[in-house]
């Protein structure tokens, strides 16, 4: 404690404006309309970084961010920035598509341009995972899926060049995928990753678990790592809890606080509390559910990675369902579409239209939160 107090006194003497509490608070990105550049300010709207970035995807600056800074009139420099102003990983940004990476679980990816390999910095800018991988996913529950020994191929089959950027889109070919921990230890070899895996449901057992909702992989230590499959979990919930709904109270119990729906009269998306919505529309919804339960209506289930529709309540919960770069947290709160396709009864069964229900996984389980129906007029 005495050492910490002494450090604080020394730092305070050197910089009277320094505050440990301030450093722990996220800074907010803002846009300067005159210069068209981005800067950051604290929660009290005090400017911490004057606008100088031509590109920064982070809405919040927690510990470390990827930026591209304007240098002169036409030049630029890319790097990772810490709150103390230190630049690291200059010209070694990791980009997926046209997007910069974002800090997740205190780590951020970088790509060593000399090696053309991916590693991770920690929140203090230290290399915690060396750049030895062809590609890597962000850490989830202190685990990350990585790819080693692969090569990029352009759509025409030509080998992609990281320096020449000879094609806009590429795919990885060959290599081996692994799951590593924060110490860069391999936990699972040849990991067949699916986006429906719930990383936070990990169970490690000596024997393989007999659970239809789980995906199981044998670890390098001989034990078994199993994860809930979101899609299987949602399908079970849908059939066992949502389809049996036969009254308004059952519908409300399985619905988010508010419902977003397409209002065909107004030709726009509307938002209303679930009590009022079901007061007007419960019979139409129950009729569709009855058809699903009796299998007279056929449906498909799709994982929707795009996230919840931007609305007033979605904005209120943005920090819960979106990360500091604005990416939807589908690895925690997956969103599923239940799609009912209607065809004509005539020969050939011509496509007519689709009814779509959207379900969000909340802290209290899956909830109906959005719908677009053509088979019923919603009010």
ABEGO torsion letter per residue (X at the ends): XAAAAAAAAAAAAABAABBAAAAABBBBBBBBAAAGBBBBBBAAGBBABBBABABBABABBAABBBBBBBBEAABBBBBBBBAAGBBBGBGABBBBEABBBBBBGGBBBBBBAAAGBBBBBBAAGBBABBBABABBBBBBGGBBBBBBGBBBBBAAGBBBBAAAGABABBBBBEEBBBBBBAAGBBABBGBBBBAABBAAABBBBABBBBBAABBBBBBAAGBBBBBBBAAAAAAAAAAAAAAABABAAAAAAABBABBBBBBAAAGBBBBBBAAAAAAAAAAAAAAAAAAAAAGABBBBBBBBAAEBBBBAAAAAAAAAABBAAGBBBAAABBBBBBBBBBBBABBGGBBABBBBBBBBBBAAEBBBABBBBAABBBX
